[in-house]
């Protein structure tokens, strides 16, 4: 349309055929107005298309890493994520919480790399967890399901991206760190850790909740034949559990100092009742202030507070075995 206006003016307007200074000024003004209109028209179309693309991407990302409910089976929940890829909501971090017949189960993971390239692996692991968390009675079996799903995804991706490469090609070294947590009805915390940071227990202060030496990340090495969940402690009413990815503890400021995650969590735990949303807000506010920019790695955080009114007494006969042959 703008081109037709310019051509029509040049061919039909008598002023455009004259060579005087006034005619040239008018002609230049006409073509300047046409050019400006064309630029604004193209810009408006691009902005509208970009807005639509962002809406579709945001909807897809929320389906992949869907928002957690504020409460689940007696626990108050909050989660946060910060992607290192500018403009992205989801990167290589993954998390999910499921209330099952076997307890409240949580997965927190970190795919090697970040941004759009990691989304396929995130989808494979999360999809497997959402099924296995309900189907499998034992936590080790859930982890084995995640391992099989990841292995299948990497093989299919390798065949699609590198059909001529032997032994998996460049994807043979891809891996995912995974922390699987199960909280029983009596508040016992059981975990399986594949190369992931251990969670923090908030009760007046923050202390690491560990369960022994972690297993290697999923991907490069197979899981051992004898796999048993480790008891990490107990979550009493009012206590909170914080799961995170290493993008938080590895973040550095301009002087190379690491982000003091445990100290920040201890400050948040001093209040009588820890609010998960406030913990999330405090951590990310301090993180951005510490690094002064977007972090170089994805950073995800999940906080669960035990709001159950009474913890029944634990008995030896009531605790099921946690081993798998």
FIRO-421625 format. One line per field, with one value per residue (C-alpha): residue number from 1; residue in one letter; x, y, z. Coordinates in nm, 4 decimals, always signed. Example, Ala and Ser with C-alpha at 12.3 -4.5 7.8 and 13.67 -1.06 7.14 Angstrom:
<recs>
i (1, 2)
aa (A, S)
X (+1.2300, +1.3670)
Y (-0.4500, -0.1060)
Z (+0.7800, +0.7140)
</recs>
This chain:
<recs>
i (1, 2, 3, 4, 5, 6, 7, 8, 9, 10, 11, 12, 13, 14, 15, 16, 17, 18, 19, 20, 21, 22, 23, 24, 25, 26, 27, 28, 29, 30, 31, 32, 33, 34, 35, 36, 37, 38, 39, 40, 41, 42, 43, 44, 45, 46, 47, 48, 49, 50, 51, 52, 53, 54, 55, 56, 57, 58, 59, 60, 61, 62, 63, 64, 65, 66, 67, 68, 69, 70, 71, 72, 73, 74, 75, 76, 77, 78, 79, 80, 81, 82, 83, 84, 85, 86, 87, 88, 89, 90, 91, 92, 93, 94, 95, 96, 97, 98, 99, 100, 101, 102, 103, 104, 105, 106, 107, 108, 109, 110, 111, 112, 113, 114, 115, 116, 117, 118, 119, 120, 121, 122, 123, 124, 125, 126, 127, 128, 129, 130, 131, 132, 133, 134, 135, 136, 137, 138, 139, 140, 141, 142, 143, 144, 145, 146, 147, 148, 149, 150, 151, 152, 153, 154, 155, 156, 157, 158, 159, 160, 161, 162, 163, 164, 165, 166, 167, 168, 169, 170, 171, 172, 173, 174, 175, 176, 177, 178, 179, 180, 181, 182, 183, 184, 185, 186, 187, 188, 189, 190, 191, 192, 193, 194, 195, 196, 197, 198, 199, 200, 201, 202, 203, 204, 205, 206, 207, 208, 209, 210, 211, 212, 213, 214, 215, 216, 217, 218, 219, 220, 221, 222, 223, 224, 225, 226, 227, 228, 229, 230, 231, 232, 233, 234, 235, 236, 237, 238, 239, 240, 241, 242, 243, 244, 245, 246, 247, 248, 249, 250, 251, 252, 253, 254, 255, 256, 257, 258, 259, 260, 261, 262, 263, 264, 265, 266, 267, 268, 269, 270, 271, 272, 273, 274, 275, 276, 277, 278, 279, 280, 281, 282, 283, 284, 285, 286, 287, 288, 289, 290, 291, 292, 293, 294, 295, 296, 297, 298, 299, 300, 301, 302, 303, 304, 305, 306, 307, 308, 309, 310, 311, 312, 313, 314, 315, 316, 317, 318, 319, 320, 321, 322, 323, 324, 325)
aa (X, X, X, X, X, X, X, X, X, X, X, X, X, X, X, X, X, X, X, X, X, X, X, X, X, X, X, X, X, X, X, X, X, X, X, X, X, X, X, X, X, X, X, X, X, X, X, X, X, X, X, X, X, X, X, X, X, X, X, X, X, X, X, X, X, X, X, X, X, X, X, X, X, X, X, X, X, X, X, X, X, X, X, X, X, X, X, X, X, X, X, X, X, X, X, X, X, X, X, X, X, X, X, X, X, X, X, X, X, X, X, X, X, X, X, X, X, X, X, X, X, X, X, X, X, X, X, X, X, X, X, X, X, X, X, X, X, X, X, X, X, X, X, X, X, X, X, X, X, X, X, X, X, X, X, X, X, X, X, X, X, X, X, X, X, X, X, X, X, X, X, X, X, X, X, X, X, X, X, X, X, X, X, X, X, X, X, X, X, X, X, X, X, X, X, X, X, X, X, X, X, X, X, X, X, X, X, X, X, X, X, X, X, X, X, X, X, X, X, X, X, X, X, X, X, X, X, X, X, X, X, X, X, X, X, X, X, X, X, X, X, X, X, X, X, X, X, X, X, X, X, X, X, X, X, X, X, X, X, X, X, X, X, X, X, X, X, X, X, X, X, X, X, X, X, X, X, X, X, X, X, X, X, X, X, X, X, X, X, X, X, X, X, X, X, X, X, X, X, X, X, X, X, X, X, X, X, X, X, X, X, X, X, X, X, X, X, X, X, X, X, X, X, X, X)
X (+0.0000, +0.2797, +0.4640, +0.1472, +0.1111, +0.4679, +0.4354, +0.0963, +0.2357, +0.5393, +0.3399, +0.0223, +0.1042, +0.2141, +0.4320, +0.6383, +0.7281, +0.8764, +1.2468, +1.2313, +1.3565, +1.0068, +0.8880, +1.1891, +1.1277, +0.7633, +0.8602, +1.1224, +0.8692, +0.6186, +0.8703, +0.9928, +0.6363, +0.5839, +0.9069, +0.8217, +0.4752, +0.6251, +0.8750, +0.6053, +0.3765, +0.6467, +0.7438, +0.3833, +0.3446, +0.6680, +0.5738, +0.2315, +0.3874, +0.6475, +0.3719, +0.1829, +0.4960, +0.5692, +0.2132, +0.2368, +0.5838, +0.4690, +0.1695, +0.3901, +0.6468, +0.3783, +0.2506, +0.6040, +0.6991, +0.3519, +0.2905, +0.2635, -0.0549, -0.0274, -0.1126, -0.0838, -0.1605, -0.0907, +0.2046, +0.2274, +0.4219, +0.6027, +0.8429, +1.0553, +1.2685, +1.5128, +1.6448, +1.9905, +1.8564, +1.7255, +1.3527, +1.3009, +1.0914, +1.2182, +1.5721, +1.7479, +1.6046, +1.3072, +1.0871, +0.7549, +0.5626, +0.3099, +0.0803, +0.0686, -0.0499, +0.3150, +0.3720, +0.4490, +0.7143, +0.9322, +1.1805, +1.4368, +1.6768, +1.9242, +1.9876, +2.3336, +2.3181, +2.0265, +1.7866, +1.5821, +1.8237, +1.7495, +1.3693, +1.3355, +1.5300, +1.3291, +1.0071, +1.1274, +1.2290, +0.9239, +0.6847, +0.8352, +0.8228, +0.4580, +0.3659, +0.6172, +0.5566, +0.2039, +0.2721, +0.5797, +0.5547, +0.9303, +1.1403, +1.4279, +1.1860, +1.0839, +1.4490, +1.4960, +1.1957, +1.3567, +1.6811, +1.5058, +1.3113, +1.6276, +1.8172, +1.5371, +1.5130, +1.8872, +1.8984, +1.6092, +1.7554, +2.0963, +1.9528, +1.7610, +2.0480, +2.3492, +2.2347, +2.5896, +2.7540, +2.8339, +2.7671, +2.5306, +2.7551, +2.7888, +2.4897, +2.6688, +2.7978, +2.4648, +2.3533, +2.0915, +2.1408, +1.8337, +1.7180, +1.4187, +1.2525, +0.9671, +0.8010, +0.6000, +0.2869, +0.4952, +0.7275, +1.0271, +1.2286, +1.3747, +1.5890, +1.7846, +2.0465, +2.2142, +2.4779, +2.2422, +2.2792, +2.1202, +1.8161, +1.8056, +1.5950, +1.4525, +1.3793, +1.5061, +1.8022, +1.8986, +2.1025, +2.1821, +1.9768, +2.2125, +2.1812, +2.5309, +2.7401, +2.5385, +2.5162, +2.6546, +2.4211, +2.1787, +2.3114, +2.6835, +2.6718, +2.4006, +2.2409, +2.3792, +2.1994, +2.1426, +1.9616, +1.8148, +1.6638, +1.8439, +1.6690, +1.7703, +1.5743, +1.2266, +1.0071, +0.8016, +0.4948, +0.6095, +0.9422, +1.0265, +1.2280, +1.4110, +1.5203, +1.7363, +1.9654, +2.3356, +2.2727, +2.1996, +2.5057, +2.7389, +2.6295, +2.9124, +2.9352, +3.1856, +3.4559, +3.4067, +3.2304, +2.9676, +2.6081, +2.5571, +2.2432, +2.2542, +2.2959, +2.0029, +1.7835, +1.8816, +1.7676, +1.4341, +1.3955, +1.4194, +1.0514, +0.8104, +0.6262, +0.8256, +0.6176, +0.7328, +0.6477, +0.8535, +1.1481, +1.1366, +1.1132, +1.3967, +1.6317, +1.5821, +1.5966, +1.9291, +2.0536, +1.9940, +2.1447, +2.4482, +2.5267, +2.4007, +2.2639, +2.1012, +2.2907, +2.5060, +2.3145, +1.9494, +1.8353, +1.5278, +1.3899, +1.1086, +0.9965, +0.7617, +0.6324, +0.4765, +0.1341, +0.0107, -0.1253, +0.0056, +0.2887, +0.2048, +0.4608, +0.6922, +0.7090, +0.9500, +0.6715, +0.5067, +0.8135, +0.8304, +1.1573, +1.3447, +1.5632, +1.5367, +1.7033)
Y (+0.0000, +0.2411, +0.1581, +0.2225, +0.5643, +0.6578, +0.5380, +0.7059, +1.0374, +1.0134, +0.9276, +1.1343, +1.4415, +1.7412, +1.8706, +1.5528, +1.6213, +1.9623, +2.0149, +2.3296, +2.3499, +2.3744, +2.0706, +1.8685, +1.9583, +1.8507, +1.5258, +1.4483, +1.5141, +1.2814, +0.9992, +1.0563, +1.0267, +0.7117, +0.5587, +0.6467, +0.4958, +0.1798, +0.1460, +0.1937, -0.0522, -0.3212, -0.2539, -0.2850, -0.6158, -0.7543, -0.6476, -0.8100, -1.1328, -1.1334, -1.0903, -1.3852, -1.6013, -1.5155, -1.6015, -1.9407, -2.0059, -1.9083, -2.1408, -2.4284, -2.3669, -2.3615, -2.6968, -2.8376, -2.6909, -2.6225, -2.3977, -2.5850, -2.5602, -2.3516, -2.6559, -3.0292, -3.3074, -3.0954, -2.9029, -2.5383, -2.5016, -2.2357, -2.2610, -2.0196, -2.0401, -1.8067, -1.8932, -1.7905, -1.7584, -1.4048, -1.3995, -1.7643, -1.8829, -2.2395, -2.3615, -2.6809, -2.6971, -2.9177, -2.9833, -3.1411, -3.2307, -3.5150, -3.6334, -4.0113, -4.3142, -4.3637, -4.0137, -3.6705, -3.7149, -3.4407, -3.4346, -3.1624, -3.1888, -3.0009, -3.0865, -3.0225, -2.6859, -2.4445, -2.2707, -2.4269, -2.7158, -2.8590, -2.8488, -3.1879, -3.3595, -3.1739, -3.2951, -3.6576, -3.6663, -3.4802, -3.6900, -4.0073, -3.8817, -3.7777, -4.1365, -4.3294, -4.1302, -4.2763, -4.6171, -4.7289, -4.8161, -4.7836, -4.4740, -4.6675, -4.7926, -4.4335, -4.3450, -4.6426, -4.5265, -4.1830, -4.3455, -4.5502, -4.2478, -4.0379, -4.3129, -4.3578, -3.9823, -3.9434, -4.2378, -4.0995, -3.7495, -3.8798, -4.0755, -3.7675, -3.5173, -3.7367, -4.0384, -4.1262, -4.0937, -4.4212, -4.4905, -4.2021, -3.9398, -3.6059, -3.6863, -3.9775, -3.7413, -3.5715, -3.6064, -3.4918, -3.4434, -3.5630, -3.5445, -3.7628, -3.6984, -3.8762, -3.7420, -4.0063, -3.9520, -3.9378, -3.6732, -3.8956, -3.7695, -4.0305, -3.9425, -4.0698, -3.8282, -3.8515, -3.5780, -3.3029, -3.0559, -3.1804, -2.9874, -2.7572, -2.8122, -2.4895, -2.4862, -2.1658, -2.1817, -2.3614, -2.6788, -2.9241, -3.2418, -3.5121, -3.8834, -4.0053, -3.9999, -3.9089, -4.1396, -4.0246, -3.8136, -3.9974, -4.0577, -4.1426, -4.4390, -4.6988, -4.7115, -4.9779, -5.3087, -5.2569, -4.9289, -4.8086, -4.4784, -4.2954, -4.1569, -3.7901, -3.6753, -3.5773, -3.2832, -3.1781, -2.9517, -2.5985, -2.7157, -2.6374, -2.8201, -2.6270, -2.7985, -2.6059, -2.6353, -2.5517, -2.2311, -2.0679, -2.1769, -2.1350, -1.7766, -1.5253, -1.1509, -0.9285, -1.0177, -1.3922, -1.4509, -1.7260, -1.6533, -1.7351, -1.9446, -2.1103, -1.7744, -1.6227, -1.9231, -1.9002, -1.5385, -1.6399, -1.9233, -1.6976, -1.6046, -1.8246, -1.9533, -1.9797, -1.8672, -2.0489, -1.7520, -1.5151, -1.7528, -1.7600, -1.3821, -1.3273, -1.5683, -1.4260, -1.0665, -1.1317, -1.3376, -1.0633, -0.8072, -1.0323, -1.0981, -0.7626, -0.9233, -1.2431, -1.5446, -1.7479, -2.0673, -2.1538, -2.1296, -2.3116, -2.3319, -2.5321, -2.4763, -2.7112, -2.6328, -2.9100, -2.7841, -3.1157, -3.0716, -3.3918, -3.6296, -3.9864, -4.1868, -4.3840, -4.7585, -5.0085, -5.2289, -4.9348, -4.8440, -5.0404, -5.1675, -4.9331, -5.1740, -5.3274, -5.6419)
Z (+0.0000, +0.0935, -0.2290, -0.4323, -0.2701, -0.3611, -0.7237, -0.7708, -0.6478, -0.8763, -1.1891, -1.1490, -0.9429, -1.1610, -0.8799, -0.8878, -1.2548, -1.1827, -1.1123, -0.9032, -0.5454, -0.3976, -0.5939, -0.4820, -0.1177, -0.1444, -0.3198, -0.0547, +0.2194, +0.0535, +0.0198, +0.3772, +0.5051, +0.2972, +0.4304, +0.7896, +0.7541, +0.6089, +0.8957, +1.1617, +0.9850, +0.9747, +1.3358, +1.4522, +1.2678, +1.4182, +1.7711, +1.7348, +1.6052, +1.8851, +2.1443, +2.0009, +1.9960, +2.3605, +2.4622, +2.2904, +2.4370, +2.7850, +2.7636, +2.6422, +2.9167, +3.1865, +3.0614, +3.0738, +3.4129, +3.5423, +3.8432, +4.1719, +4.3790, +4.6986, +4.9116, +4.8647, +5.1165, +5.4239, +5.2832, +5.1824, +4.8570, +4.6595, +4.3674, +4.1688, +3.8594, +3.6932, +3.3479, +3.2325, +2.8762, +2.8304, +2.7601, +2.8585, +3.1535, +3.1566, +3.1076, +3.2140, +3.5663, +3.6493, +3.9509, +4.0401, +4.3571, +4.3670, +4.6465, +4.6108, +4.8079, +4.9063, +5.0435, +4.9048, +4.6381, +4.4967, +4.2103, +4.1546, +3.8629, +3.6500, +3.2858, +3.1523, +2.9744, +2.9678, +2.7323, +2.4542, +2.3929, +2.7386, +2.7145, +2.5454, +2.8233, +3.0884, +2.9256, +2.9162, +3.2832, +3.4139, +3.2081, +3.3476, +3.7073, +3.6842, +3.5964, +3.8065, +4.1260, +4.1428, +3.9895, +4.1850, +4.5540, +4.6133, +4.5520, +4.3856, +4.1204, +4.0463, +3.9874, +3.7557, +3.5524, +3.5165, +3.4048, +3.1356, +3.0106, +2.9875, +2.8077, +2.5552, +2.4956, +2.4385, +2.1955, +1.9910, +1.9913, +1.8885, +1.5951, +1.4811, +1.5158, +1.4354, +1.2306, +1.1216, +1.4636, +1.6470, +2.0176, +2.0684, +1.9134, +2.0934, +2.3186, +2.4860, +2.7577, +2.8321, +3.1924, +3.4438, +3.8169, +4.0062, +4.3669, +4.4545, +4.7909, +4.9627, +5.2781, +5.4611, +5.6688, +5.9893, +5.8421, +5.7654, +5.4690, +5.2355, +4.9360, +4.6382, +4.5104, +4.1702, +4.1742, +4.2911, +4.5812, +4.9032, +5.0324, +5.3340, +5.6453, +5.7904, +6.1641, +6.3231, +6.0872, +5.7678, +5.7778, +5.4969, +5.5000, +5.3764, +5.3241, +5.2465, +4.9320, +4.6179, +4.3184, +3.9813, +3.7641, +3.5390, +3.1902, +3.1826, +3.4237, +3.4966, +3.8384, +4.0750, +4.1055, +4.4790, +4.5206, +4.8511, +4.9574, +5.2375, +5.5439, +5.5752, +5.8793, +5.9873, +5.8928, +6.1960, +6.1764, +6.0952, +5.9493, +5.5883, +5.3243, +5.0508, +4.7297, +4.4840, +4.1845, +4.1848, +3.9903, +4.3267, +4.5219, +4.2217, +4.1410, +4.1905, +4.2199, +4.0413, +4.2963, +4.2489, +4.5820, +4.5836, +4.6745, +5.0481, +5.0050, +5.3478, +5.5204, +5.3282, +5.4114, +5.7801, +5.7870, +5.6336, +5.8873, +6.1949, +6.1813, +6.3842, +6.0749, +5.7540, +5.4545, +5.1371, +4.9129, +5.1277, +5.1211, +4.7413, +4.7206, +4.9696, +4.7918, +4.4423, +4.5630, +4.7326, +4.4368, +4.1798, +4.4134, +4.4629, +4.0953, +3.9642, +3.6470, +3.5249, +3.6620, +3.4254, +3.5076, +3.5629, +3.9243, +4.0583, +4.4110, +4.5753, +4.9356, +5.1263, +5.4770, +5.6840, +5.7931, +5.9273, +6.2760, +6.4323, +6.3511, +6.4556, +6.6464, +6.4230, +6.4774, +6.3430, +6.2068, +6.0347, +5.8323, +5.5082, +5.3689, +5.1370, +4.9465, +4.6077, +4.4905)
</recs>
